[in-house]
Amino acid sequence: MDETTKLVHELIDRVRPYLHRDGGDIEIVSVEDGIVYVKMLGACDGCGLIDVTLRQGIETMLLENVPGVIAVINV
């Protein structure tokens, strides 16, 4: 696991408890060429606020804290 992927996993593990509180979860599918591919699970899957959670929450956190990350995409 390269350093970028390791940092992505560490940061996702920090936000996971907040997602669990609302009945959701997130799975990291892969990290390729600066793009983090995730799968939203549980209550997050199909939630009307999923774009807000991904863009203003998870993506912003990763862009600010993990060098090389350029986007987060829900698959």
C-alpha positions in Angstrom: 0.0 0.0 0.0 1.5 3.3 -1.0 1.6 6.4 1.2 -1.4 8.1 -0.5 -3.6 5.1 -0.1 -2.5 4.7 3.5 -3.4 8.3 4.3 -6.8 7.9 2.6 -7.6 4.9 4.7 -6.5 6.7 7.9 -8.8 9.7 7.2 -11.7 7.6 6.1 -11.4 5.6 9.3 -11.7 8.9 11.2 -15.0 9.9 9.6 -16.5 6.4 9.6 -17.9 6.7 13.2 -20.0 9.7 12.1 -21.4 7.7 9.2 -22.1 4.8 11.5 -24.1 7.1 13.8 -26.5 7.8 10.9 -26.7 4.1 9.9 -24.2 4.4 7.0 -20.7 3.4 6.1 -18.1 3.9 3.4 -15.9 1.4 1.6 -12.7 2.4 -0.3 -12.9 0.6 -3.6 -9.5 1.9 -4.9 -7.2 4.8 -5.2 -6.0 5.4 -8.7 -4.2 8.4 -10.3 -5.3 10.7 -7.5 -8.9 9.6 -7.6 -10.4 7.9 -4.6 -13.2 5.5 -5.6 -15.7 4.8 -2.8 -18.9 3.0 -2.3 -21.4 4.4 0.1 -23.2 1.8 2.2 -26.2 1.4 4.5 -28.3 4.5 5.0 -25.8 6.5 3.0 -26.7 4.6 -0.2 -29.5 6.4 -1.8 -29.6 9.2 0.8 -30.6 12.6 -0.6 -27.6 14.2 1.1 -25.0 11.8 -0.3 -23.5 14.5 -2.6 -23.1 16.9 0.3 -21.4 14.3 2.4 -19.1 13.3 -0.4 -18.2 16.8 -1.8 -18.3 19.0 1.3 -17.2 16.4 3.8 -15.1 13.5 2.6 -13.7 15.0 -0.6 -12.8 18.3 1.0 -11.1 16.5 3.9 -9.0 14.3 1.5 -8.1 17.2 -0.8 -6.8 19.3 2.1 -4.9 16.5 3.9 -3.7 13.9 1.3 -1.2 15.2 -1.3 -2.1 13.9 -4.7 -5.8 13.3 -4.2 -7.8 15.3 -6.8 -11.3 13.8 -6.5 -13.6 11.4 -4.8 -16.1 9.4 -6.9 -18.9 7.2 -5.6 -19.2 4.0 -7.6 
